[in-house]
Amino acid sequence: MSLAIDQELDARGLNCPLPILKAKKSLAAMTSGQLLRIVCTDAGSVRDFAAFAKQTGNELVDSDVAGPEFTYVLKRR
């Protein structure tokens, strides 16, 4: 899937809850409909980002696992 990403967040090496907190801060600075790609290495982030999207109303557009890295794309509500 080829998405027009508006902003990227490198959260590699950060553990819960830091990837979520950094994503929340980045999304707050974005406008509605923009896409944020997050790359992290925290295995717990799979569950965390799904719950975060549901709770905040931001859409989890894509998620992927490639080796030790987890990639998510969130669409700002």
C-alpha distances in whole Angstrom, upper triangle without the diagonal:
4,6,10,11,15,17,16,19,20,22,22,26,26,27,27,28,27,23,23,26,24,21,24,25,22,21,25,25,22,22,21,17,16,13,15,13,16,16,19,21,23,23,24,21,19,22,22,19,19,23,22,20,22,25,24,22,19,16,14,10,9,11,11,14,15,19,20,18,16,13,12,11,14,15,18,20
4,7,9,13,14,15,17,19,21,22,26,26,28,28,28,27,23,23,26,24,21,23,24,21,20,24,23,20,20,19,16,14,12,13,12,15,16,20,22,24,24,25,22,21,24,24,20,21,24,23,21,23,26,24,23,19,17,15,11,11,13,13,16,16,20,22,19,17,14,13,11,14,14,17,20
4,6,9,11,12,15,17,20,21,25,25,26,26,26,25,21,21,23,21,18,20,21,18,17,20,20,16,16,16,12,11,8,10,10,13,15,19,21,23,24,24,21,20,22,22,18,19,22,21,18,21,23,21,20,16,14,13,10,9,12,13,17,18,21,22,19,17,13,12,9,11,11,14,17
4,6,9,11,15,17,20,22,25,25,27,27,27,25,21,21,23,20,17,20,20,16,16,19,17,14,14,14,11,9,7,10,10,14,16,20,23,25,26,26,23,22,25,24,20,21,24,22,19,22,24,22,20,17,15,15,12,12,15,16,19,20,24,24,20,19,15,13,10,12,11,13,16
4,6,7,11,13,16,18,22,22,24,24,23,21,18,18,19,17,14,16,17,13,13,16,15,12,13,13,11,8,5,6,7,10,13,16,20,22,23,23,20,20,22,21,17,19,22,19,17,21,22,20,19,15,14,13,11,12,14,15,18,19,22,22,18,16,12,11,8,10,9,11,15
4,7,10,14,16,19,22,22,24,24,23,21,18,18,18,16,13,15,15,11,11,13,11,9,10,11,10,6,5,6,8,11,14,18,21,23,25,25,21,22,24,22,18,20,22,19,18,21,22,19,18,15,15,15,13,14,16,18,21,21,24,24,20,18,15,13,10,10,10,10,14
4,7,10,13,16,19,18,21,21,20,17,15,15,15,12,10,13,12,8,9,12,10,9,11,13,12,8,7,5,6,9,12,15,18,20,22,22,19,20,22,20,17,19,21,18,17,21,21,18,18,15,15,15,14,15,16,17,19,20,23,22,18,16,13,12,10,10,11,11,15
4,7,10,12,16,15,18,18,18,15,12,14,14,11,9,13,12,9,11,14,12,11,14,16,15,11,9,6,5,6,8,11,15,17,19,20,16,18,20,18,15,18,20,17,17,21,21,19,19,16,16,15,14,14,14,15,16,17,19,18,14,13,10,10,9,10,12,13,17
4,6,9,12,12,14,15,14,12,9,11,11,8,7,11,10,8,10,13,13,13,16,17,17,13,11,7,6,5,6,9,12,14,17,17,14,16,18,16,14,17,18,16,16,20,20,18,19,16,16,15,15,15,14,15,16,16,18,16,13,12,10,10,10,11,13,14,18
4,6,9,9,12,14,14,11,9,12,12,9,10,13,13,11,14,17,16,16,20,21,20,17,14,11,8,6,5,7,10,12,15,16,13,16,18,16,15,18,20,17,18,22,22,21,22,19,19,17,18,16,15,15,15,15,16,14,11,11,10,11,12,14,17,18,21
4,6,6,9,10,11,8,6,9,10,8,9,12,13,12,14,17,17,18,21,22,22,19,16,12,10,7,6,5,7,9,12,13,10,13,16,14,13,16,18,16,17,20,21,20,21,19,19,17,18,17,15,15,14,15,15,13,10,10,10,11,13,14,17,18,21
4,6,8,11,13,10,8,12,13,12,12,16,16,15,18,20,21,21,25,26,25,22,19,15,12,9,6,4,5,8,11,13,11,14,16,15,15,18,20,18,20,23,23,23,24,22,22,19,20,18,15,14,13,13,13,10,8,9,10,12,15,17,20,21,25
4,7,10,12,10,9,13,14,13,14,18,18,18,20,22,23,24,27,28,28,25,22,18,16,12,10,7,6,7,11,12,12,15,17,16,16,20,21,19,22,24,25,24,26,24,24,21,23,21,18,17,15,15,14,10,10,11,13,15,18,20,23,24,27
4,7,8,6,6,10,11,10,12,15,15,15,18,20,21,22,25,26,26,24,21,17,15,12,10,7,7,7,11,11,10,14,15,13,14,18,18,17,19,22,22,21,24,22,22,20,22,20,18,18,16,17,16,13,12,12,14,15,17,18,22,22,25
4,6,6,7,9,11,11,13,15,16,17,19,21,22,23,27,27,27,25,22,19,17,13,12,9,8,6,9,8,8,12,13,11,13,16,16,15,18,20,20,20,23,21,22,20,22,21,18,18,16,18,17,13,13,12,14,15,18,19,22,23,25
3,5,6,7,9,11,12,13,15,16,17,19,21,22,25,26,26,24,22,18,17,14,13,10,10,7,9,7,7,11,11,8,11,14,13,12,15,17,17,17,20,19,20,18,21,20,17,18,17,19,19,15,14,13,15,15,18,17,21,21,23
4,6,6,6,9,10,11,12,14,16,17,19,20,23,24,24,23,21,17,17,14,14,12,12,10,12,9,9,12,12,8,10,13,12,11,14,16,15,15,18,17,19,17,21,20,18,19,19,21,21,18,16,15,16,15,17,17,20,19,21
4,5,5,6,8,10,11,12,14,15,17,19,22,23,23,21,19,16,15,12,12,10,11,10,13,11,10,14,14,11,12,15,15,13,15,18,17,16,19,18,19,18,20,20,18,19,19,20,21,17,15,14,15,15,17,16,19,19,21
4,6,5,6,9,10,11,12,14,16,17,20,21,21,18,16,12,11,8,9,7,9,8,11,10,8,11,12,9,9,13,13,11,13,16,16,15,17,15,16,15,17,16,14,15,15,17,18,15,13,11,11,11,13,13,16,16,19
4,5,5,6,9,10,10,12,15,15,18,18,19,17,15,12,12,9,11,10,12,11,13,11,8,11,11,7,7,11,10,7,10,13,12,11,14,12,14,13,16,16,14,16,17,19,20,18,15,13,13,11,12,11,14,14,16
4,5,5,6,9,10,11,13,15,18,19,20,18,16,13,14,12,14,13,15,13,16,14,12,15,14,11,11,14,13,10,13,15,14,12,15,14,16,16,19,19,18,20,20,22,23,20,18,16,16,14,15,14,16,15,17
4,5,5,6,9,10,11,13,16,18,18,16,15,11,12,9,11,11,14,13,16,15,12,15,16,13,12,15,15,12,14,17,16,14,17,15,16,16,18,18,17,19,20,21,22,19,17,15,14,13,14,13,15,14,17
4,5,5,6,9,10,11,14,15,15,13,11,8,9,7,10,11,14,14,16,15,11,14,15,11,9,13,13,10,11,14,14,12,14,11,13,12,14,15,14,16,18,20,21,19,16,14,12,10,10,9,11,11,13
4,5,5,6,9,10,13,14,15,13,13,10,12,11,14,14,17,16,18,17,14,16,16,12,10,13,13,9,10,13,12,9,12,10,13,13,16,17,17,19,21,23,25,23,19,17,15,13,13,10,12,10,12
4,6,5,7,9,12,14,16,14,14,11,13,12,15,16,19,18,21,19,16,19,19,15,14,17,16,13,14,17,15,13,15,13,16,16,18,19,19,22,23,25,27,24,21,19,17,15,15,13,14,12,14
4,5,5,7,10,12,13,11,10,8,10,10,13,15,18,18,21,20,16,18,19,16,14,17,17,14,14,17,16,14,15,12,14,15,16,17,18,20,22,23,25,23,20,18,15,13,12,11,11,10,13
4,5,5,8,9,10,9,9,7,10,11,15,16,20,19,21,20,17,18,19,16,13,15,16,12,11,15,14,11,12,9,11,12,14,16,17,20,22,24,26,24,21,18,16,13,11,9,9,6,9
4,6,8,10,12,11,12,11,14,14,18,19,23,22,24,23,19,21,21,18,16,18,17,14,13,16,15,11,13,11,14,16,17,19,20,23,25,27,29,27,24,22,19,17,15,12,12,8,10
4,7,10,12,10,12,11,14,15,18,20,24,24,26,25,21,23,24,21,18,21,21,17,16,19,18,15,16,13,16,17,19,20,22,24,26,28,30,28,25,23,20,18,16,13,13,10,12
4,7,9,7,8,9,12,14,18,20,24,24,26,25,21,22,23,21,18,20,20,17,15,18,18,14,14,12,14,15,16,18,20,22,25,27,29,28,24,22,19,16,14,11,10,7,10
4,6,6,9,11,14,17,20,23,27,27,28,27,24,24,25,22,19,21,21,18,16,19,18,15,14,12,13,16,16,19,21,24,27,29,31,30,27,24,21,18,15,12,10,7,8
4,6,9,11,15,17,21,23,27,27,28,27,23,23,24,22,18,19,20,17,14,16,16,13,11,9,11,14,14,17,20,23,26,28,31,30,27,24,21,17,14,11,8,5,5
4,7,10,13,16,20,22,26,26,27,26,22,22,23,21,18,18,19,17,14,16,17,14,12,9,9,12,11,14,17,20,24,26,29,29,25,22,19,15,12,9,6,5,6
4,7,10,13,17,20,23,24,25,25,21,21,22,20,17,18,20,17,14,17,18,15,14,10,11,12,11,14,16,19,22,24,27,26,23,20,16,14,10,8,6,5,8
4,7,10,13,16,20,21,22,22,18,18,20,18,14,16,18,15,13,16,18,15,14,10,9,10,9,10,13,15,18,20,23,23,19,16,13,10,6,6,5,6,10
4,6,10,13,17,18,19,19,15,16,18,16,12,14,16,14,12,16,17,14,14,10,10,10,10,10,12,14,17,18,21,20,16,14,10,8,5,5,6,8,11
4,7,10,14,15,17,17,13,14,16,15,12,14,17,14,13,17,18,16,16,13,12,10,10,9,9,11,13,14,17,16,13,10,7,6,4,7,9,11,15
4,6,10,11,13,14,10,12,14,13,10,13,15,13,13,17,18,16,17,14,13,11,12,10,9,10,12,13,15,14,10,8,6,5,6,8,11,13,16
4,7,9,11,13,10,11,15,13,12,14,17,15,16,19,20,19,20,17,16,14,14,12,10,9,10,10,12,10,7,6,5,7,9,11,15,17,20
4,6,8,10,8,10,13,12,11,14,16,15,16,19,20,20,21,18,18,15,16,14,11,11,10,11,11,8,6,5,7,9,12,14,17,19,22
4,6,9,8,10,13,13,13,16,17,17,18,21,22,22,24,21,21,18,19,16,13,12,10,10,9,6,5,6,9,11,15,17,21,22,25
4,5,5,8,10,10,11,14,15,15,17,19,20,20,22,20,20,17,19,17,13,13,11,12,12,8,8,8,10,12,16,17,21,22,24
4,5,6,9,9,11,13,14,15,17,19,20,21,23,21,20,17,19,16,13,12,10,12,11,8,8,8,11,12,16,18,21,23,25
4,5,6,6,9,11,11,12,15,16,17,18,20,19,19,16,18,16,13,14,12,15,15,12,12,10,12,13,16,17,20,22,24
4,5,5,6,8,10,10,12,14,15,16,17,16,15,12,15,13,10,11,11,14,14,12,10,8,9,9,13,13,17,18,20
4,6,6,7,9,10,11,13,15,16,17,15,14,11,13,11,8,9,9,13,14,12,11,8,9,9,12,13,16,18,20
4,6,5,6,9,10,11,12,14,16,15,14,12,15,14,11,13,13,16,17,16,14,11,13,12,14,14,17,19,20
4,6,5,6,9,10,10,12,14,13,13,11,15,14,12,14,14,18,19,16,15,12,13,11,13,13,16,17,18
4,5,5,6,9,10,10,12,10,10,8,11,11,9,12,13,16,18,16,14,11,10,8,10,9,12,13,15
4,6,5,6,9,10,11,10,9,7,10,10,9,12,14,18,20,18,16,13,12,10,11,10,13,14,15
4,5,5,6,9,10,10,11,10,13,14,13,16,17,21,22,21,19,15,15,13,14,12,14,15,15
4,5,5,6,8,8,9,9,13,14,13,16,18,21,23,21,19,15,15,12,12,10,12,12,12
4,6,5,6,5,6,6,10,11,12,15,18,21,23,22,19,16,14,11,10,8,9,10,10
4,6,6,7,8,8,12,14,14,18,20,24,26,25,22,18,17,14,14,11,12,12,11
4,6,8,10,11,15,17,17,21,22,26,28,26,24,20,19,16,16,13,14,13,12
4,5,9,11,14,16,17,21,23,26,28,26,24,20,19,15,14,11,11,10,8
4,6,9,12,15,16,20,23,26,29,27,24,21,19,15,14,10,9,8,6
4,7,9,12,14,17,20,23,26,25,22,18,16,12,10,6,6,5,5
4,6,9,11,15,18,21,24,24,20,17,14,10,8,6,5,7,7
4,6,7,11,14,18,20,20,17,13,11,7,6,5,6,9,10
4,7,11,14,17,20,20,17,14,11,8,5,6,6,10,12
4,7,11,13,17,17,14,11,8,6,5,7,9,13,15
4,7,10,13,14,11,7,5,4,6,9,12,15,17
4,7,10,11,8,6,5,7,9,12,15,19,21
4,6,7,6,5,6,9,12,15,19,22,24
4,6,5,6,8,11,14,18,21,24,27
4,6,8,11,14,17,21,24,27,30
4,7,10,14,17,20,24,26,29
4,7,10,13,16,20,22,25
4,7,10,13,17,19,22
4,7,10,14,16,19
4,6,10,13,15
4,7,10,13
4,6,9
4,6
4
